[in-house]
Amino acid sequence: MNPLARFILRALFAMAGLWVASKLVHGIEVTSTGSLIAAAVLLGLVNAFVRPVVFILTLPFTLVTLGLFLLVINAAMLMLVSALLDGFNVHGFWAAVFGSIVVSIVSWIGSGLVAKPGA
């Protein structure tokens, strides 16, 4: 699969995860379908460019907490998208943590459904 198709597919899974998170997690709001699409694309871009830098800078915390600090990093990326986009709102740290867990689970399930057998 080419990189553009992979990015679009991941954005679709992120969009589904953000939609589910907005329904399940109190404190996450999406005002329109356009905002949902923009949030998914922006989350993909943030995860591609900002998250690796933050991950490297916080690697000691991640190692000391045995990886649990990754939840904080994922929540921070969700809050960054919320700060950059008007139609997508995350109210509070815990909403971001639970929302990032929901988005991760939905994306993981989606990726598993389209993965090639034996790959």
The 8 nearest C-alpha neighbors of each residue, nearest first, counted from 0:
[[1, 5, 4, 2, 3, 6, 8, 115],
 [0, 2, 4, 3, 5, 6, 7, 8],
 [3, 1, 5, 4, 6, 0, 7, 8],
 [4, 2, 6, 5, 1, 7, 0, 8],
 [3, 5, 7, 6, 1, 2, 8, 0],
 [4, 6, 2, 8, 3, 7, 9, 1],
 [7, 5, 3, 9, 4, 8, 10, 2],
 [8, 6, 10, 4, 9, 5, 3, 11],
 [9, 7, 11, 5, 10, 6, 4, 12],
 [8, 10, 12, 6, 11, 7, 13, 5],
 [11, 9, 13, 7, 39, 8, 12, 40],
 [12, 10, 14, 8, 9, 13, 7, 15],
 [13, 11, 106, 15, 9, 14, 10, 109],
 [14, 12, 16, 10, 39, 11, 15, 106],
 [13, 15, 39, 11, 17, 12, 16, 10],
 [14, 16, 12, 18, 13, 17, 19, 11],
 [17, 15, 102, 13, 105, 19, 14, 18],
 [16, 18, 20, 14, 19, 15, 102, 13],
 [17, 19, 15, 21, 16, 20, 14, 22],
 [18, 20, 16, 22, 21, 17, 23, 15],
 [21, 19, 17, 23, 98, 22, 24, 18],
 [20, 22, 27, 18, 28, 19, 23, 24],
 [21, 23, 19, 20, 24, 18, 25, 27],
 [24, 22, 20, 21, 19, 25, 98, 101],
 [25, 23, 20, 21, 27, 26, 22, 98],
 [24, 26, 27, 23, 94, 21, 22, 28],
 [25, 27, 90, 94, 89, 24, 28, 91],
 [28, 26, 89, 21, 88, 25, 24, 90],
 [27, 29, 88, 21, 87, 30, 26, 89],
 [30, 28, 87, 31, 86, 35, 88, 34],
 [29, 31, 86, 28, 34, 87, 32, 35],
 [32, 30, 34, 33, 29, 35, 86, 87],
 [31, 33, 35, 34, 36, 30, 29, 37],
 [32, 34, 36, 31, 35, 37, 86, 30],
 [33, 35, 37, 86, 31, 32, 36, 38],
 [34, 36, 32, 38, 33, 37, 39, 29],
 [37, 35, 33, 39, 34, 38, 14, 32],
 [36, 38, 34, 40, 39, 35, 41, 33],
 [39, 37, 41, 35, 36, 40, 42, 34],
 [40, 38, 14, 42, 36, 13, 10, 37],
 [41, 39, 43, 37, 42, 38, 10, 36],
 [40, 42, 44, 38, 43, 39, 37, 45],
 [43, 41, 45, 39, 44, 40, 38, 46],
 [44, 42, 40, 46, 41, 45, 47, 10],
 [43, 45, 47, 41, 46, 42, 48, 40],
 [44, 46, 42, 49, 48, 47, 43, 41],
 [45, 47, 50, 43, 44, 48, 49, 42],
 [46, 48, 44, 45, 43, 49, 50, 51],
 [47, 49, 45, 46, 50, 44, 51, 52],
 [50, 48, 45, 52, 51, 46, 47, 53],
 [49, 51, 46, 53, 52, 54, 48, 45],
 [52, 50, 54, 53, 49, 55, 48, 47],
 [53, 51, 55, 54, 50, 49, 56, 48],
 [52, 54, 50, 56, 51, 55, 57, 49],
 [53, 55, 51, 57, 52, 56, 58, 50],
 [56, 54, 58, 52, 57, 53, 51, 59],
 [55, 57, 53, 54, 58, 52, 59, 51],
 [56, 58, 54, 60, 55, 59, 53, 61],
 [57, 59, 61, 55, 60, 56, 54, 62],
 [60, 58, 62, 61, 57, 63, 56, 55],
 [61, 59, 63, 62, 58, 57, 64, 68],
 [60, 62, 66, 68, 58, 64, 59, 63],
 [61, 63, 65, 59, 60, 64, 66, 58],
 [62, 64, 60, 65, 61, 59, 66, 58],
 [63, 65, 61, 67, 66, 62, 60, 68],
 [66, 64, 62, 63, 67, 61, 68, 60],
 [65, 67, 61, 68, 64, 69, 62, 63],
 [68, 66, 69, 64, 70, 65, 61, 71],
 [67, 69, 61, 71, 70, 66, 64, 60],
 [70, 68, 72, 67, 71, 66, 73, 61],
 [71, 69, 73, 68, 72, 67, 74, 96],
 [70, 72, 74, 68, 69, 73, 75, 96],
 [71, 73, 69, 75, 74, 70, 76, 68],
 [74, 72, 76, 70, 75, 71, 99, 69],
 [75, 73, 95, 96, 71, 77, 72, 76],
 [74, 76, 78, 72, 73, 77, 79, 71],
 [77, 75, 79, 73, 78, 74, 72, 80],
 [76, 78, 74, 80, 75, 79, 95, 81],
 [77, 79, 81, 75, 80, 76, 82, 89],
 [80, 78, 76, 82, 81, 77, 75, 83],
 [81, 79, 83, 77, 78, 82, 84, 42],
 [80, 82, 78, 88, 79, 84, 87, 83],
 [81, 83, 79, 80, 84, 78, 85, 88],
 [82, 84, 80, 81, 79, 85, 78, 41],
 [85, 83, 81, 82, 87, 86, 80, 38],
 [84, 86, 87, 83, 81, 88, 82, 34],
 [87, 85, 34, 30, 84, 29, 88, 31],
 [86, 88, 29, 81, 85, 84, 28, 34],
 [89, 87, 81, 28, 27, 90, 86, 29],
 [88, 90, 27, 26, 81, 78, 91, 95],
 [91, 89, 26, 94, 88, 27, 92, 95],
 [92, 90, 94, 93, 89, 95, 26, 78],
 [91, 93, 95, 94, 96, 74, 90, 78],
 [94, 92, 96, 95, 91, 97, 74, 98],
 [93, 95, 97, 26, 91, 92, 96, 98],
 [94, 96, 74, 98, 92, 93, 97, 99],
 [97, 95, 74, 93, 99, 98, 94, 92],
 [96, 98, 100, 94, 99, 95, 93, 101],
 [99, 97, 95, 101, 20, 100, 96, 94],
 [98, 100, 102, 96, 101, 97, 74, 73],
 [101, 99, 97, 103, 98, 102, 104, 96],
 [100, 102, 98, 104, 103, 99, 20, 105],
 [103, 101, 16, 99, 105, 100, 104, 17],
 [102, 104, 100, 106, 101, 105, 107, 99],
 [105, 103, 107, 101, 106, 102, 108, 100],
 [104, 106, 16, 108, 102, 107, 103, 109],
 [107, 105, 12, 109, 103, 104, 108, 13],
 [106, 108, 104, 110, 105, 109, 103, 111],
 [109, 107, 111, 105, 106, 110, 104, 112],
 [110, 108, 106, 112, 111, 107, 105, 12],
 [109, 111, 107, 112, 113, 108, 114, 106],
 [110, 112, 108, 114, 109, 113, 107, 106],
 [111, 113, 109, 110, 114, 108, 115, 107],
 [114, 112, 110, 111, 115, 109, 116, 108],
 [115, 113, 111, 112, 110, 116, 118, 117],
 [114, 116, 118, 117, 113, 112, 111, 110],
 [117, 115, 118, 114, 113, 111, 112, 110],
 [116, 118, 115, 114, 111, 113, 112, 110],
 [117, 115, 116, 114, 111, 113, 110, 112]]
